Amino acid sequence: MKPSTSTHPRSIWALTACWSLLLALSLSLCPLVRPSDVTMTDAARQEYARRLALFSINVYGKLTAQKPGENIVFSPFSIQTCAAMARLGAEGETAAELDHGLGLASSDAGQIAQSFHQVLAAYENSQILRIANKIFVMTGYALRQEFDELLTKQFLSAAQSVNFAKNTEAAATINGWVEQRTNHLIKDLIPPSVLNADSRLVLVNAIHFKGTWVHQFPKHATRPDTFHLDDKRSVQVPMMGLKERFRYADLPALDATALELPYKDSDLSMLIVLPNSKTGLAALEEKLRITALSQITQALHKTQVVVKLPKFKAEFQVELTDVFQQLGMSKMFSDAAEFGKMLQSPEPLKVSAIIHKAFIDVNEEGTEAAAATGAVVRMKRSVISLEEPIEFLADHPFTYALVHEEDLPLFWGSVVRLEENDSANSEHDEL
């Protein structure tokens, strides 16, 4: 252990990497809390999902305001997981701001850790969804025992010593781990310039999901079609087509419709919410801020739907400090930050940056994205259907989420623009 002789806050990095999405959080060292032996009840899981959904839409709203006209894609679960690991080392007003801003259901570190453990442990051996956490610690420094135990047992996180003073080597080590855990989709997350001799910790959360649709879109049915950017502008894009029985909902209160596209061998699905108007996405986003995700999913019912959905890819990178501050989490970035429970050495720590990077690819076979997995049973098709098929034509801006069956949003995004013939010639890796 190396005592500090400086009164200036040192730097910590926490980053989350998702197979199709990544978050990096740079912060100063933080305080910790003791674990408690708790298990989540059904009500607690529902409350956790509800709060994550609220956090998701709050972050989404800030991102759309910050980057208007851009396709948004991010993992609220990854952001929350990474920040929650830092929260375990926080105390005082810093901890209280994180509890409120992240939408955590408890201020007890053990219960916070347990709520995330439920999700992390469920997919520990999954072949479809891989979630991993890791802590990189400055050589010569040791984690406090309580903090180490919570991260190791509940966040399934291992620690590795790194000399941040050798910033190029340290960045290469961290980025190599991230790249490996994200199937080489997220590269060079941490620039060497953000690491130095004052850096103490880097917390990493990696999520890797690759899902195949239960009902795949036939490739021969994909053809150029019109995507309306607004009332006046449009582009020709590869539009996938399929007629199948899906869970669908008409949502008059939102002036929108919703469609659920399930993934094979998974308890995850893509939920698409499509405004009725070509220019209705902004109004829909406002209404979603006061609409529980469960209200949408509970309105879904099985019916025959003719689906038209554009193939799309999106890459997104953003520094999240402003978003966190707008959500009431400011002290963690200041010299007054209270992160005394992370390291055994009593030195002041603060968050210096939060970097989030994401990628998604949606095509005929399925989706590459951050998400969760489980089992989906395919409904047998009726021999004769008297239903008049409903048309779900996603030919204008829409929002979507990758959602666990318990309404847990692990991935959120929007499509507001597509390039002419976007993805027309793209090749997709085997699923």
MARVEX-395206 format. One line per field, with one value per residue (C-alpha): residue number from 1; chain; x, y, z. Coordinates in Angstrom, 1 decimal, padded with zeros to 4 digits, m for minus. Each point is the difference from the previous one (the first is absolute). Layout:
# residues N
resi	NUM:...
chain	A:...
u	X:...
v	Y:...
w	Z:...
# end
This chain:
# residues 431
resi	1:2:3:4:5:6:7:8:9:10:11:12:13:14:15:16:17:18:19:20:21:22:23:24:25:26:27:28:29:30:31:32:33:34:35:36:37:38:39:40:41:42:43:44:45:46:47:48:49:50:51:52:53:54:55:56:57:58:59:60:61:62:63:64:65:66:67:68:69:70:71:72:73:74:75:76:77:78:79:80:81:82:83:84:85:86:87:88:89:90:91:92:93:94:95:96:97:98:99:100:101:102:103:104:105:106:107:108:109:110:111:112:113:114:115:116:117:118:119:120:121:122:123:124:125:126:127:128:129:130:131:132:133:134:135:136:137:138:139:140:141:142:143:144:145:146:147:148:149:150:151:152:153:154:155:156:157:158:159:160:161:162:163:164:165:166:167:168:169:170:171:172:173:174:175:176:177:178:179:180:181:182:183:184:185:186:187:188:189:190:191:192:193:194:195:196:197:198:199:200:201:202:203:204:205:206:207:208:209:210:211:212:213:214:215:216:217:218:219:220:221:222:223:224:225:226:227:228:229:230:231:232:233:234:235:236:237:238:239:240:241:242:243:244:245:246:247:248:249:250:251:252:253:254:255:256:257:258:259:260:261:262:263:264:265:266:267:268:269:270:271:272:273:274:275:276:277:278:279:280:281:282:283:284:285:286:287:288:289:290:291:292:293:294:295:296:297:298:299:300:301:302:303:304:305:306:307:308:309:310:311:312:313:314:315:316:317:318:319:320:321:322:323:324:325:326:327:328:329:330:331:332:333:334:335:336:337:338:339:340:341:342:343:344:345:346:347:348:349:350:351:352:353:354:355:356:357:358:359:360:361:362:363:364:365:366:367:368:369:370:371:372:373:374:375:376:377:378:379:380:381:382:383:384:385:386:387:388:389:390:391:392:393:394:395:396:397:398:399:400:401:402:403:404:405:406:407:408:409:410:411:412:413:414:415:416:417:418:419:420:421:422:423:424:425:426:427:428:429:430:431
chain	A:A:A:A:A:A:A:A:A:A:A:A:A:A:A:A:A:A:A:A:A:A:A:A:A:A:A:A:A:A:A:A:A:A:A:A:A:A:A:A:A:A:A:A:A:A:A:A:A:A:A:A:A:A:A:A:A:A:A:A:A:A:A:A:A:A:A:A:A:A:A:A:A:A:A:A:A:A:A:A:A:A:A:A:A:A:A:A:A:A:A:A:A:A:A:A:A:A:A:A:A:A:A:A:A:A:A:A:A:A:A:A:A:A:A:A:A:A:A:A:A:A:A:A:A:A:A:A:A:A:A:A:A:A:A:A:A:A:A:A:A:A:A:A:A:A:A:A:A:A:A:A:A:A:A:A:A:A:A:A:A:A:A:A:A:A:A:A:A:A:A:A:A:A:A:A:A:A:A:A:A:A:A:A:A:A:A:A:A:A:A:A:A:A:A:A:A:A:A:A:A:A:A:A:A:A:A:A:A:A:A:A:A:A:A:A:A:A:A:A:A:A:A:A:A:A:A:A:A:A:A:A:A:A:A:A:A:A:A:A:A:A:A:A:A:A:A:A:A:A:A:A:A:A:A:A:A:A:A:A:A:A:A:A:A:A:A:A:A:A:A:A:A:A:A:A:A:A:A:A:A:A:A:A:A:A:A:A:A:A:A:A:A:A:A:A:A:A:A:A:A:A:A:A:A:A:A:A:A:A:A:A:A:A:A:A:A:A:A:A:A:A:A:A:A:A:A:A:A:A:A:A:A:A:A:A:A:A:A:A:A:A:A:A:A:A:A:A:A:A:A:A:A:A:A:A:A:A:A:A:A:A:A:A:A:A:A:A:A:A:A:A:A:A:A:A:A:A:A:A:A:A:A:A:A:A:A:A:A:A:A:A:A:A:A:A:A:A:A:A:A:A:A:A:A:A:A:A:A:A:A:A:A:A:A:A:A:A:A:A:A:A:A:A:A:A:A:A:A:A:A
u	000.0:001.2:m001.1:m000.9:001.8:m002.2:m003.2:m001.2:m002.5:001.5:m001.6:m001.9:m001.4:m003.1:m001.0:m002.7:000.4:m002.8:000.4:m002.0:000.4:002.5:000.1:003.2:m000.1:003.0:m000.3:001.9:000.3:m003.0:m001.4:m001.6:m002.8:m000.4:m001.9:m003.1:m001.5:m003.1:m002.0:m002.3:m003.7:m002.2:m001.2:003.7:000.8:m003.0:001.0:003.6:m001.3:m002.3:002.8:002.4:m002.7:m000.4:003.8:000.1:m002.5:001.6:003.4:m001.6:m001.7:003.3:001.8:m002.6:000.2:003.8:000.3:m003.1:m000.5:002.3:m000.9:000.3:001.1:001.2:m000.3:m001.7:000.8:003.7:000.1:m001.9:002.2:003.2:m001.2:m001.4:003.4:001.3:m002.9:001.1:003.1:m001.9:m001.4:m001.8:m001.5:001.9:m001.7:m003.4:000.2:001.0:m002.9:m002.5:001.5:000.5:m003.5:001.3:m002.7:002.2:002.8:001.5:003.1:m000.8:m003.5:001.2:002.7:m002.6:m002.4:002.7:001.2:m003.4:000.5:003.7:m000.3:m002.9:002.2:003.3:000.1:m002.1:001.2:m002.2:000.6:003.3:000.4:003.4:001.4:003.6:001.9:003.4:001.9:003.1:003.1:000.9:m003.6:m002.5:m003.8:m001.8:m001.2:m003.7:000.2:002.0:m002.4:m003.1:001.4:001.5:m003.0:m003.0:001.4:002.1:002.9:003.7:002.8:003.2:003.0:001.0:002.6:m002.1:003.2:000.9:m003.2:000.6:000.5:m002.8:m002.5:001.1:m000.7:m003.4:m001.0:001.2:m002.3:m002.9:000.6:000.1:m003.2:m001.9:000.9:002.4:m002.8:001.2:003.5:002.2:m002.5:002.4:002.5:003.4:m000.3:m002.7:002.3:002.9:001.9:m003.0:m002.4:m000.9:m002.9:m001.7:m003.3:m001.2:m003.3:m000.2:m003.1:m000.2:m003.2:m000.7:m003.6:m001.9:m003.6:m002.6:m001.5:002.8:m000.7:000.5:002.9:m001.8:m002.7:002.4:m000.2:000.5:m002.8:m000.6:001.0:m001.5:002.5:m002.8:m003.0:002.2:003.1:000.3:002.7:000.0:001.1:000.0:m003.3:m000.6:m003.4:m001.9:m003.5:m000.3:m001.7:001.5:m000.9:m001.3:m001.7:m001.9:000.9:m002.4:001.2:003.5:m001.3:002.1:000.1:002.3:001.4:002.0:002.5:001.3:003.4:000.5:001.1:m000.3:m002.2:001.0:m001.9:000.2:m002.9:m000.6:m002.2:m001.1:m001.7:m003.0:001.3:003.1:001.1:m001.4:003.2:000.7:m003.5:000.1:003.3:m001.6:m002.9:002.4:001.5:m003.2:m001.0:001.2:001.5:m002.2:m003.1:001.2:000.9:m003.2:m002.0:001.6:m002.1:000.7:m001.3:001.0:002.2:001.5:003.4:002.1:003.3:003.1:003.4:002.2:003.3:000.8:003.1:m000.1:002.6:m000.6:001.6:m002.6:001.2:m002.5:m002.8:000.8:000.2:m003.4:m001.4:001.2:003.3:002.5:002.0:001.8:001.8:001.1:003.0:m002.6:m000.9:m000.3:001.5:001.9:m001.1:001.7:003.7:001.8:002.0:m001.9:000.4:m002.6:m001.6:m002.4:m001.5:001.8:m002.0:m002.7:000.3:m002.7:000.4:m002.5:m000.7:m003.0:m000.7:m003.6:m000.5:m002.1:001.6:000.0:001.7:003.5:m000.5:000.3:m002.8:m001.1:m001.0:m002.4:m002.6:m002.8:m002.6:m001.2:m003.8:m001.4:m001.6:m003.7:m000.9:m002.6:000.1:m003.0:001.9:000.5:003.8:001.2:002.6:003.0:002.0:003.1:000.7:000.6:001.9:m000.7:001.4:000.9:001.2:001.5:m002.1:000.1:m003.3:m000.3:000.0:003.7:001.4:003.6:000.4:m001.7:000.1:m001.7:000.2:m000.5:002.1:001.3:002.4:m001.1:000.2:001.5:001.0:m000.9:003.3:000.9:001.1:m001.1:002.1:m001.5:m002.3
v	000.0:003.4:003.0:003.3:003.2:002.1:001.8:000.1:m002.6:m002.9:m001.4:m003.3:m001.4:m002.2:m001.2:m002.4:m001.9:m001.6:m002.5:002.4:002.8:001.4:002.5:001.5:001.9:001.9:000.9:000.7:m002.6:m000.5:m001.3:m003.3:m001.7:m003.3:m002.9:m001.4:m003.5:000.8:m001.6:001.7:m000.7:000.1:003.5:001.1:m001.2:001.8:003.2:m000.4:m000.4:003.0:002.2:m001.1:000.8:003.5:000.5:m001.1:002.5:002.8:m000.7:m000.4:003.4:001.7:m001.7:001.0:003.6:m000.1:m001.7:001.0:m001.6:m003.0:m003.6:m000.8:m003.3:m000.8:m002.6:001.5:m003.3:000.4:003.7:m000.8:m003.0:001.9:002.9:m002.3:m001.6:003.5:000.6:m002.8:002.0:003.3:001.5:003.2:002.3:m001.6:m003.3:001.6:001.7:m003.2:m001.9:002.6:000.7:m003.7:m000.8:m002.6:m001.6:m000.1:002.0:m003.2:m001.1:m003.7:000.3:002.1:m002.6:m002.8:001.5:000.1:m003.5:m001.5:001.0:m000.7:m003.4:m001.0:000.3:m001.2:m003.1:001.3:m000.5:002.8:002.7:000.5:002.5:000.6:002.5:000.8:002.4:001.4:001.3:002.2:m002.1:000.4:000.7:m002.3:000.0:000.2:m003.4:000.8:001.6:m002.9:m002.6:001.7:000.4:m003.5:m001.9:002.1:001.6:m003.1:002.4:m000.9:002.4:000.6:002.2:002.6:002.8:002.9:002.2:m002.0:001.2:m001.5:m003.5:000.4:001.2:m002.9:m002.5:001.4:000.4:m003.5:m001.4:002.1:m001.1:m003.6:000.2:001.8:m002.3:002.6:002.5:002.6:001.0:002.7:001.0:001.7:002.4:m000.1:003.8:m000.6:m002.2:001.3:m000.5:001.4:m002.7:m002.5:m002.2:m001.1:m001.8:m001.9:m001.6:m001.9:m001.4:m002.1:m001.1:m001.5:m001.1:m001.7:000.9:m002.7:001.1:000.9:002.4:m001.8:001.7:m000.2:002.2:002.8:002.7:003.7:002.1:003.5:001.2:003.4:002.1:002.6:001.4:001.2:m002.1:m003.8:m002.5:m003.4:m002.7:m003.9:m000.8:m003.4:m001.6:m002.8:m001.1:m001.9:m000.1:002.4:001.8:003.4:002.9:003.1:002.8:002.9:001.8:000.1:000.6:m003.0:m003.8:m002.6:m003.3:m002.7:m002.0:m003.0:m001.6:m003.7:m001.9:003.2:001.9:003.2:001.7:003.3:002.3:002.6:003.0:001.8:003.4:000.2:003.2:000.2:002.9:m001.3:m001.4:003.1:000.1:m003.8:000.4:002.6:m002.4:m002.9:001.9:m000.3:m003.4:m003.2:m002.5:m002.6:001.9:m000.6:m003.6:m000.9:001.5:m002.4:m002.8:m002.7:000.7:m000.4:002.9:001.1:001.5:002.3:000.9:001.6:m001.8:002.3:000.4:002.6:001.1:002.4:001.5:002.7:001.4:m000.2:002.4:002.7:m002.6:m001.1:003.5:000.8:m003.0:001.4:m001.8:002.8:m000.4:m003.1:002.2:002.6:000.3:m000.5:m003.5:m002.6:m003.3:m001.1:m003.6:m001.3:m000.1:m000.9:003.2:003.1:002.3:002.2:m001.2:001.3:m001.0:001.6:m001.2:m002.5:m001.3:m002.2:m001.7:m002.2:m001.9:m001.9:m001.9:m001.0:m002.2:m002.9:m002.6:001.9:002.6:000.7:002.0:000.1:m001.9:m003.0:m003.6:m002.8:m002.2:000.9:m002.5:000.5:000.1:m002.5:001.6:m000.5:m002.1:002.6:003.6:002.3:002.9:003.0:000.5:003.3:002.0:001.2:002.2:001.4:002.4:003.1:000.8:m002.4:m001.0:m003.6:m001.9:m003.5:m001.1:m003.0:m001.7:001.7:003.4:000.5:002.3:m001.0:002.0:003.1:002.0:001.9:000.1:003.5:000.0:m002.6:000.5:m000.7:m003.7:m000.3:m003.6:m001.1:m001.6:m000.9:m003.5:m001.5:m002.4:m003.5:000.0
w	000.0:m000.9:002.1:m001.7:000.7:m002.2:001.0:m003.6:m001.1:m002.0:m003.1:m000.4:m003.2:m000.2:m003.4:m001.3:m003.2:m001.8:m002.8:m002.1:002.5:002.4:002.8:001.5:003.2:001.3:003.6:003.2:002.7:002.1:003.3:000.7:002.0:001.7:m001.7:001.4:m000.6:m002.0:m002.7:m002.5:000.2:m003.1:001.1:000.4:m003.5:m001.4:001.8:m001.3:m003.6:000.5:001.3:m002.8:m002.6:001.5:000.1:m003.6:m001.3:002.1:m001.6:m003.4:000.3:000.9:m002.9:m002.6:001.2:000.0:m003.5:m001.9:m003.4:000.9:000.3:003.7:001.4:003.5:002.8:003.1:001.9:m000.8:001.0:003.2:000.8:m000.5:002.1:002.7:000.4:000.7:002.3:002.3:000.8:000.6:003.1:001.3:m002.5:m002.9:000.7:000.5:m003.4:m001.7:001.7:m001.2:m003.5:m000.8:001.3:002.5:002.2:003.1:001.6:001.5:m001.9:000.6:m001.4:m003.0:m000.8:000.4:m002.5:m002.7:001.0:m000.9:m003.6:m000.2:001.5:m002.1:m003.1:001.4:m002.2:m002.9:m003.6:m001.4:002.5:001.8:002.8:001.6:002.6:000.7:002.2:m001.0:003.0:000.1:000.9:003.6:001.2:001.5:000.1:003.3:001.1:000.0:m003.4:m001.4:001.4:m001.4:m003.5:000.0:001.3:m001.2:m003.2:m000.8:m000.5:000.0:000.8:m002.0:000.8:m002.6:000.0:m001.2:m000.1:m003.1:m001.6:m003.5:001.4:002.5:m002.6:m002.3:002.9:000.7:m003.6:m000.8:002.7:m001.3:m003.6:001.0:002.0:m002.7:m002.9:m001.4:m000.6:002.6:m000.6:001.5:002.6:002.4:m001.6:001.8:000.6:002.7:002.1:002.1:003.3:001.9:m001.4:002.6:m001.2:m003.2:000.3:m003.0:m000.9:m003.3:m001.6:m003.2:m001.6:m003.4:m000.6:m002.9:m000.6:000.8:m003.3:m002.4:m002.9:m003.3:m001.8:m003.4:001.4:000.8:m002.6:m000.4:001.5:001.3:003.5:000.8:002.0:000.5:m002.0:m002.8:m000.2:m000.7:m001.0:m001.6:002.4:000.2:001.6:001.5:m000.3:001.9:000.7:003.3:003.3:002.4:003.2:m001.0:001.7:m001.2:002.5:m000.5:003.1:m001.6:m003.5:m000.9:m000.6:001.5:m001.3:001.8:m002.0:002.1:m000.2:m000.2:003.1:002.0:002.4:m001.8:m002.7:m002.0:000.8:m002.7:000.7:m003.2:000.1:m002.3:m001.5:m002.1:002.2:003.2:001.7:002.1:001.4:000.6:001.9:002.3:000.8:000.6:002.9:002.0:m001.4:001.7:m002.4:001.6:m001.2:m003.6:000.4:001.9:m002.9:m002.5:m001.5:m002.5:m003.5:m003.6:m001.1:m003.3:001.1:m002.0:001.8:m001.4:000.4:002.0:001.8:002.5:001.8:002.9:002.3:002.6:003.1:002.7:002.7:m001.1:000.0:003.5:001.2:m001.5:001.8:003.3:000.4:000.1:003.2:m001.3:m002.5:002.5:002.4:002.7:m001.2:002.7:m001.3:003.1:000.1:m003.1:001.0:003.2:m000.4:001.2:m003.0:m001.6:m003.2:m002.6:m003.4:m002.9:m003.0:m001.1:m003.5:m001.7:m003.3:m001.7:m003.2:m001.4:m003.2:m000.8:m003.1:m001.3:002.3:003.3:002.0:001.4:003.2:003.7:001.6:002.1:m000.9:000.9:m001.6:m002.5:m001.1:m003.5:m000.4:m002.5:m003.0:m000.5:m003.0:m001.0:001.1:m000.4:001.4:m002.2:000.3:001.6:m001.8:002.0:m002.4:001.6:m002.8:002.2:003.2:002.9:003.4:001.2:003.0:000.5:002.9:002.4:000.6:003.4:m001.7:000.6:m002.7:m000.7:m003.1:m001.4:m003.2:m002.8:m003.7:m001.3:m003.2:m002.5:m002.8:m003.6:m000.5:003.6:000.7:m003.5:m000.6:003.5:000.9:003.2:002.0:000.6:003.1
# end
